[in-house]
């Protein structure tokens, strides 16, 4: 049957090309995304700081075990936003263990300018890199500097740590493997953001010692302190490198969108192949009538689908690899991924994408051809002479149940269950609605045709009457077209505007809640004393230092990090308005916390409750909730006092200082800024614009992935409608033979498309509005989303233009063939 399948494909150029296009695009997307995810999963970081260490003790994750509804348990683990630290006392405790030759704790220092990381000199002995020039630093004002910073021994270099610039003499240079700086142990401890704790501890086992016994002893000490022990190839996991962050980004992006992309591809390919097989009912029925067995029909369909899947894999895989390379270049250029992050060649992604394409195509062909393959040969030609019988009760029940599930998911999302739950619930809600439409499409088409019959007859007269009759009679056949249009409008009108709503609401909340007229910032951060100094300037009424961080909270399925801000409560009411709905920010202190309304709802906390969460370095805290506020997107889901996070962040600097002052304070602020090189004073409007720009840059990857979803949905709609239009050759020829003019037929087609398009837009826009409204309501408390006028017009107008172009053009082409010739052609 394979040879017959190949010959049939050659004679069905249009349907085969449409199906092939959908499969090629699907393979391209799967290979491109799969290559990025595979690169993240296969990446194993090599140690740069602890190259010669046998063991590394560090605390990089936090875990939480929850009890499931069925009585079982599950453990959720997330990386600590601030990296985590361990007690410095462990260094001496490990040093006393038998068999330990060398041990050193690293006081990690975040540098603002030049941007980089500083380390304790004691850790350099574990780096395994010789000094290129100079000698080791001995005085606290001496440093070893990486060669790529362009300095030589004896030079002076200014380093910004903790928001304070200090001069140092370069005592040595070396290739450290990163743009790093090494201070003396005493100076690194002095500059550390967490006194009494170290970032990690390196251990070297003495020659001849029992490595297993030493390792077990170190693990017991580390475990008792809540830390982990890394050995062998896992040592790189203990270092906070840009490559580790890139790996997390690629894996998380793939996990977030990969499943939805696969579902969309399955949905599109199944619909395209199903429509193609349905339009070949005459060919398949004829084969059954001449004694082809059901098994032979199924094997032929399998062979056709497999051939298309294989050809699509051959064409789509190289294009997907090129697309993955382009995306990687963009990620590097935009700062998401380091240039040295290794990319795989798609060794797993390409076979997986090809297997998915072939499997989806084969299953879709089998499902679509099950009716023709199963009926008796003598009934086959009679079966295809009329419109297929209406879908049965099983499809109706499945559609109603799916619709009910979509409504339930929408109610869950509208309930304000937090950002993560809202996004997951809304995405599931969108797919459930589209699947429900696909199952109920024949009945939706029939009801819409009956409802629109009077309007079509009045607007297009005879052509409109024929269009209405044709829609009623072909309700089953146009189900796939309706679903494709709803899919295009639904995706374009929901996920495309999601990022727009998030960015717009974030900027709006930040602008509305910033009472300060001026904002002081610096690339390397601002020292802790800066807010106090500014507060004492002439004309300044209030100054609030703001430090951006993250905390880990319980979520509906485990734990998750959320955005937080640490502020000096002094004068906060004069510099920012968080939109407090309950409680009072005046009570904010070292042992209290304020929460956004969505976060409070997600965690089930109210004013007066004790909130249990983890700070960015993994320290568990129990804080009393003193306020619940509205503007979580603009200021963070959690607001803490600066005293709460002191010693628990990777840096001690404030990201910005909000200043409430009159016009007379401008000279004093300018003079203060001049005394602190690198700092600048901005007005609040400029700050809002910069926030919008940063959000747009940070959301580039989301927009790319969303664009892929929307673009593929549009491609699905286009191929489906072209396929449906080309299958009407015999029908259009018959209409001409019974007396209709070409103009009347074109008007009939226009009327059909207007009715079908109007139905699809109404359903798709409703789904999009419900989905987008659910997300926005969960994040902002308002169920009314923002849709840019031009954006809304582009989605609806683009869908309309796509529908008309992919229907009118094929029909015009078909009408050029003489009806007497077309009536005898194959389907």
N, C-alpha and C positions, 0 to 999 in steps of 0.2 A: 504493500500500500504506500510505501514511501515514494516510489517513482510516480505513482498516480497523484499523490499529494503535491509533489514538485511541479508536475504538469499543470495541475489545477491552479496552483499559485501563480504560474506564469500567465494564465488566462484570466486571472482576477487581479489585474494590476492595481486598480483603485483601492479596493478593500485591503489587499495585502499591504500596499504602501501605507495606508492609514494605521493599520495595526503595527506595522514595522516601526513607524515613526514614534508611536506611543512607547513601544518597547525600547527603542534606541535611547529616547530621552530618559526613560526610567533607569536603564543601565548606566547611562552617563551620570545621573544624580547619585545613584547608589555607589558607584565606583569612586566618585569624587568625595562624597561624605565618608564612605567606608575607609578610604585611604587615610583621611585625616584621623578618624577614630582609631584605625589600626596603628597609625604612627604613635598616638598617645598610649595605647595599650602595650605596645612593644617596647616603648622607651624605658630604659633602665639607666638612671642617672649614675654617672661615675663620680666618686668622691674627689673633690678638689682640695678641701681643707684637711680632711682626715685620710689622706692617701695611704700612709703607713700605719694607721691605727688598726689594731686587731678588733677592737670593740668601740662602739660609740653609744653613749647614754644620752638620750634626749626625750623630750615630750612633745610630740607633733600632732597628736590626735586626741579627741575626746569621744568617749562611747557612752551610750545609754541604752539600757535594756527595758523594753516595754512588754506588757502582757497583751496578747491578742485576744480577740473575742472568743476564739475557740479554746482558750486556756493555755495555748502555747506561748512562747516568748520569741522576740526578735530583737536583735541588737543593731542600733544605728550608730555609725561612726563618721565623723566629719573632721577635716583638717582644721587645726586651730588657726583662726584668722591672724593672730599676733605671733604665731610660731611656737609659743610655749617655752618654758624655762624649767630648770631643775635647781634644787637647793645646792648652793655652793659648798655646803658642808659635806656633800657626797664625795667631793674630790679627795679630801683627807681620809674619809672612810674607805674608799676604794684603794687609796695608796697603801693602806696598812694590810691589804690582803696579800697572802703568800703568792708568789709567782707574778706579781705586777711589777714590770720594769719601769714604766713611765706612765704618768697620768697628768692631764692638764684640762682645766676648764676654760671655756672660751667666753669672754665678755664681748658679745657682739655689739658693735656701735654703728648705728645708721648715720651715714654722712649725707648732708644736704648738698654741699658743694665742695669739690666735685662729687657728683652723685656716685655713691658706692657704699661699701661696707668695710668697717674697721674690725680688727680682731686683736686678741691678746697675743703678745710675742711668744708666750709659752706654747701656743698651738702651732707656730711655724715649724717646729721640729717634726710635726706630723704631716706637713704638706709635701715632704719629699722633693723639694725644689731648692736647688743651690742659689745662693746669693750671687747675682750677676756682677755687682760692683758695690764697694763700700763695706761697712761693718754693721753688725747688729745694733739696734738702738739701745742706748744705755740710760740716757736722761729722759725725763718725761716730755721734753720738747723735741724729741727725736722720733722719727718714724722710718719704717721701710715701706717703699711705695712701689706699686706695680709699674713695670717699664712702659706700658702703654699710656700712662698719664703724662709722658713727655718731660720728665725731670731727671736730674742726675744727682749723685751724691754731692752734698755741699750746698745744693739749691735750697731756697726757702719756698714753702708751700703753705697756703692758707686753707685750713680745713674747717668746715662748718659742721659742728656736732651739737645736738641739743639746742639748735637755733643760735649758737654763739660761734663766731669765727675766731680761730686761734692760729697763730703762726707756728710752724714747725720747721725744723731743719731735716732735710732728707739725709739720713745716714747710710742708706743702702737702697738699691733697686733690685728687682727680681721679676721673673715671669711667674706670677702667682696663679695664673689660670683664670683670673678675673680682675676687674678693676678694683683691687683691694688695697688696704692700708693696714700695717701692723704697728700698734702702739706697744709701749712697755706694759707689763702686766698691771702695774699700779695705775697708769694713766687710763688704760682701758676700763678698769674697775671704777675709776672716778667718773668716766663719761657714760657708764652703763645706765640704761633706762630702768634697770631693775636691780638695785643694790642687794647684795646677799644671795643673788641667784645668777646662774650662768646659762648661756644658750645651749651648750652641749658639753659633754665630757669625753675626751678621747683617752683610750687605754691601750697600752702596748704590753703584751705578755713577754716575760723574760724567756730567753732561749733555754730550752730544756724543760720548761715548766709544763705542767699538765693543762693544756689549753681548755679542755672540756671542763675541768674543775674550776679553773679561774673564771671561765664564762658563766658557769652556773652560779658562782658566788656573786659575780657582778650583777647578774640578772635578778638575784634575790634582793640585793640592795636597791636596785633600780625599781623593781616592782613594788617594794615597800614604800618607795617615795612617789609612786604613781607615774613612773617614767618607763620607757621602753629601751631595749638594748638592740642595737643593730650590728650585724657582723657580716663579713664577706661581701657579696655583691649588693647587700642591702644598705651598706654604709652611706651610699649616695642619697638614700631616702631621708637621712637625718639632716641633710644640709638644705637650707632655705634658698634654693636657686631659682632663677627665672625660668629654667627649663622645667622644673617641677610645676610651677604655676602654669606654664604653657601646656603641659600634659593634662593637668586638671581641666583647663579650658577646652581642649579638643575633646576629651572624653565626655565632659558635661554637655557640651554643645551637641555631640553625637547622640548622647542618651536622651536629651531633651527633644531633639527633632527627628532623630533616626526612625523611631517607631512610627511617628506620624507620617513621615515621608514614605515608609514602606506601605503603610495602610493606604495612603493616597495612590501610590503606584498600583497596588493590587486592585483598588477600586476602579481606577481608570482603565487599566489593561483588561480587566474582566469585562467592563462595559463595552469597550471597543471590540474585543473578540466576540462577545456575545451578540452584539449588533451585526457583526460581519457574518457569523454563522446563521443568524436568523434570516438575513437577506439571501441566504443560499438555500433556503428550504426547498426550492424547486429542484436544484441539482441533487441535493441529498435524498429527496423523495424519489426522484427518478432512479437513483442508484438502488434504493430499497425496492422499487417496483420491478427492477430487473434482477432481483434475487440476491442483492448484496446483504450479507448478514449484519445484525447489529454490531457484532464484534469487529467486522471489517470497517464499518462506518466509524466506529470509535477509534480504531487504529489509524484510519486515514486522518481524522481530526487531530489525533495526538501527533502524528507525523508532521502535519502542516504547522501546528502550533510550535512544535519543537524546532522545526526548521526556521521559523520566524524568530524564535527566541535565540537560537544559535547565531543567526545572521546579525540580530540586534546586538548580541554580546560582542561579536567581532567588530562591529562598527562603533558601539557605544563605549567599550572598555578603553581604547586608546584616547577617545575624546574625554572620558572621565579622568584619566590620568593627567591629561593636559589641563583640565579644569582644576584638579587638585593642586597641580603645580602653580597655577595662577592664584588660587586662593591662598596657598602658602606664602607666595610672594607678597600678596596684599596684607596678610597677617603680620609678616615681618616688617613691611614698610610702615604699618600703622602702630607698631609697637606691641602687638598682642603676643607675638612669639619671637624669641631670640633667633638671630640669623643662623646660629650653629645648631638649632634644634634639628635632629635627624628625621628625615621623612622616609617612609618605607616605599617600596615600589609596588604596593598593592598586591602582594603575594597571596593574601587572604581575601582582600576586598574584591578583586577581580573574579575569582572563582565563585565567591559567595553571591556577587551581583548576577553573574551569568546563571547560576543555579536558580536564583530567585526568579529571574525573568522566564526561564524555561518552565519552571514549575507553575508559576502563575498562569502562563499562556496555556499550558496543557490542561490545568484544572478548569480554566475558564472555558476552553473549547469543549471539554467533556460535559460541563454543566449546561452550556448553551445548546449542545446537540443531543441531549438525552431524550427529548421528545421525538424527534424525527428518527433517531436510531432505534427507538423502542417500539414504534407502532408497526402494525402488520403491513407487508408490502402492498396488498391490494387497497389499503386505506391511505397509502402515502401520498399519491397525487391528489386525492380528494381532500386530504388534510391541508395542503398548502393552497388550495384554490380559494379559500376564504381566510379572513382574518383569524388568527389563533384565538382559541376560546379564552375568556377572561381568566385572570389569575385566580387561583383557588383560595380556600379559606385559610390554608396554612400561611400563605404569603400575607394575607390580610391580618391574621392574628400576630404574625411576626412583626409586621409594620406597626401595629397598634402598641405592642409591647415595647418596641424600640422607641417609639414616640413617647411613651410613658417614662421610659428610662431617661430620655433626653430632658423631659420636663423635670424629673426628679433631680438630675444633675444640675439643671439650671437653678432650682430652688436651693440646692446645697451651696452653689457658688454665690447666689444672691445673698445668702445668709452671712456673708462677711467672715469667711473662715481663715483669712490671712492670705498674703501674696502667693505663696507656693500652692496652697490648696485651691486658690481662685484660678490660677493659670492652668493647673492640671484639670480642674473641674470644667472650665470653660472649653478647653481643647477637646475633652471627651464629649462635652455637650454638643459641640459643632459636628463632630463625626457622627454621633448618634442621630442628630437631626437629619443629616444628609442621607444616612443609611435608611432612616424611616421614610424619607421622600422617595428613595429608590424602590423600596418595597411597596409603597402606596401609589407610585407614579401612575399606573394604569387607571386607577380610580380617580386620582386627582385630574388627570387629563380628561376623562369622561365628564366629570362634574364641571370642570372649567369650560369645556366645549358647549355643554348645555346652557351654562350660565351666559356665555358670550355670544350664543347664536343670534339673538335679536340685534346686538350691536354690530356684529359682522355683516349681517344681511342689510342693515340700514347704510353702513359705510361703504361696502363694496358691492352691494346689490347681488347680481347673479354670482359673481366670483366669491363674494362673502358667504352666500348660502352654500355654495359648493365647499368652501373652506371649512365651514362649521360641520357639514356632513362628513367631510373627510376626517376631521379631528375626532368626531365621535366614533367613526368606524375604525380609525387607526389608533385608538387610545393606547392599546397594548404596544403597538410598534413604536410609538413616539415616547415611550417611557424612558428609554436610555437618553434620548435627546433632552428631555425635561430635566433629568438628573444631572446631566453634564452642565446645563445652564445654571441650575441651582448651585452646583458645586462651585462654578466660577464666581457667581455673585456672592455666595456665602463666604468663600475664602477671601475674595478680594475686599469685601466689605467688613470683615471682622479682623483677621490676623494682620492685614496690612495696616489698619489704623490703630492697632493695639499699641505699637511703639510710639506712634504720634501722641496718643492719649497719655501715655506714661511720661513722656518728655514734657508735654505741655502742662500737665498737672504738677509735675515736680517743680518746674520753673515758676508756675503761678503760685504754688504754695510757698516756695522760698521767697518770692518777691513780696507776697502779701504778708508774710510773717516776719520779714526783716524790718524792724523799726529803726535800726541804725542807718544814719545817712551815709556813713563811710565804713569801709572795710580795709584793714591792713593785712597784707599777706607777704610771703617771701618764699622763693623756690625751695629753700632748705628748712622751712618752718620757722617759727618764732619762739624765742625762749620763754620759759614759764614766767619770768619777771616782766615780760613785755607788756602784758595787760595791765599790771599794777603801775608800771611807768607811764603808760598812756593815760590811765585813769587820773593821774596826778597832773597832767598837762592843763594849761589854762584853757578854759572854754569847753573842756570835755566833761560831760555829765555822767557818762557810764561807758564802760569798756568790758566786753565779755570775750574771753578766750574760748575758742571752739576747737576741739580735737576730734577728728573722725576716727572711728574704730568700728569694730563689730563685736557682737556678743552671740553666744549660742543659746538658743531657747528650744523648748520642746515644741514639736509640731504634730500635725495629725497622724503622721506616719513615722515619727522618730524625733530627731533633733535637726536643727538647721541654723546656720549663721544668718543674722539679720543686721542691717545697718544701724549704727548707734552713734551718738555724739556725747562727748564729755565736756561739760561747761562749768565755768565758775559761777555759782548761783548768785554772786554779788551783782546786783543791778540787772539781772536777766530780764526782768519785766520791762526795762527801758529799752532793751536792744532787740528782743525777739518776742513775737507773739505766736505761740504754738497752736492757738485755737483751743484752749483748754475747755473741755466740756464737763469735766467732773474733777473735783479736788483743787489743789492750789500748788503752783510751782514754787511758791515762797517756802514750802516745806522741804524742798529738794536739798539733800545732804548726803554725807558719806554712806549712810545706811538706808537710803531711800532711792526710789526710781520712779520715772514717769514713762508712760507707754502711749503709743498711738492707739487709736480706737480699733483698727483692724487687728493689731497685735494683741491687744487686751482681749478682744473677742476670741481670737484663735487660741490663746492660752487659757482663757477662762478666768482672767484676773480682774478684780475690781479695786477701787480705791479702798485702802485699808488692808488688802490681802498681802500675804508674804509671797513674793515672787522668787522662785528658785531658778537660777540661770548660771551660766558660765561666762566669765570675762574672756576677753580675746586670747589670753594665754592659758586658758583652761582652768583657772581658779574658780571653784564653785562659790557662789555667794547667795545669800538670802536677804532680799531687800524688800522694804515695805513700799507698796504702791501709794504714791501721794497725789498723782494726777493722771488723767487720761485726756489726750489731745487729738485734734483732727489732722494736723498737717504733718503726717508721718513721712510722706514722700519727699517733702521739702527739707525736713530736718532729721530724718532717721526714725526708725520704728521704736527706738529706745533712747531715752535721755538720762544720762547719769551725771553725778557731780564729778568734777575733776579729781577730787580726793578719792573717789571710789576706784578709779582706774590707775591711780598713781602707783608706779612700779609694776604695772601689768600690761603695758604697751611696749612695742618695739622701739618707740621713740618718745622723748619727753617733750617734744615741741607741740605748740598749737598750730593748727593748719591756717587759722585766720583769727582776727580779732575784730569783733563788731563794735563800732564806736558810735555812740550817740553824742553829738556835739553840735554847737551852733556854728555859723560862718566865721566867727572870730577865732575858732580853734584851728583853722586851716594853716596859719603860719607855724604854730607850735607842732602840728602833726608833720608838716613838711620838714621842719628842722629835726624832729625825732627820726624820721625816715632817712634823712641825709646822714645821720650818725650811725645808721645800721644799713650798710651797703647790701643791696639786693632786695630790700623791702620796698613796698610801694603802697600808696594810698589810693583806693578806688572808691568811686561813688557806687551806691547800691544798684543803680541801673546797669552800670558796666558789669558789675558782678553777676547780675542776672543773665546778661547776654553771654558771659563766659561760661556760666553753668550750662546754658542751653547748648553751647558749642561743644563742651566736654561730653555732655550726654549724647549728642549726635555722633561724636567720634567713638564713644564707648559702645554705642548701639549698632555699629556698622555690621558686625557679624550677625546680629539678630535680624537686621534688615535684609542681609544677603539670603539667609535661610528662609525668611518669610517670603522674599521675592521668588525663591525657587518654588515654594509651595503654590503661590498664586500663579506663577507662570505656567507651571505644569497643569494646574486646573484649567487655565485658559486654553492650553494646547489640547487638553482632553475634550473640551467643548468644541473646539474647531474641528478636530479629526472626526468626532462623532457626528457632527452636523454635515460635514462633507460626505461622509459615508452614507448617512441617511438620504441625502439629496441624490447621490449617484444611483442609489437603489431604486429610484422612481422612474426609470427609463420607460418601462412598459406601461406604467400607469399614465404618464404624460402623453405617450403615443396614443393610447386608447382614447383619452379625452379629446385629442385632436381629431381622431377618426370619427368620433361621434358628433363633431361639429363645433367644438370650442376653438376659438382663435388663440393665437399665441399670447396676445395681450390679455385675454381673459384668464389664461392659465397663469401668466405672471402675476396678475392681480390676486388670483386665488392663492398662490404661494406666498405673496406678501401678506395677505390676510391671515393665513395659517401661522406665519412666523410672528406676526404681531400678537396674535392670541397666545401662542406658545411662549413667546418672549415675555409678554406681560405677566402670564402666570408664573413663569420662572423667576422673574424679577420680584414679584410680590412675595413669593415664598422665600427666595434667597435673601431679600432685604430684611424680611422678618427674622429669619434665622441669624443673620449678621447682627441685627440690632439687639436681639436677645443675648447673643454670645458676648458682643462687645459691652453691652450694658451690664451683664453679670460681672465681668472682670472689673470694669470701672467702679461699679457699686461696691465690690469687695475691697478695692484699694482706696477709694476716696469717700465712700458713703453716699455718692450721688449716682442714681441709675441712668442718668442721661449722658451718653458719651459725646465726645466732640468728633465731628466728621468734617474735615475741610471741604468747603463747597466745591473747589476744583477737584479734590480727590474723589468725592462722591460722584460728581459728574463724570470723572474719568472711569470709575468702575462701571456705572450704569451705561454710560455712553459707549465705553469700550466693549462691553458685553453685547450691546445692541448692534454696534458696527460689526463685531465678530460674527454674530448670528446671521446678520443680513448678508455679509460678504461670503460666508461659507455656505450659504443656501442659494442666494440669488445667482451667483456666478456659475455654480454647477448646473442649476436649472436652465439658465440661458444657454449654456453649452449643449445641454441635452436637447433643447428645443430647436437647435440648428439641424439636427438629424431628421430626415424625412420620417414621418410617423409610420409609413408602410414598411420602412426598413427597420425602425426601432422595435416595432411590435413583435418581430420574430427573433430579436436578439436574446441572448442569455441575460440572466439577472445580473 
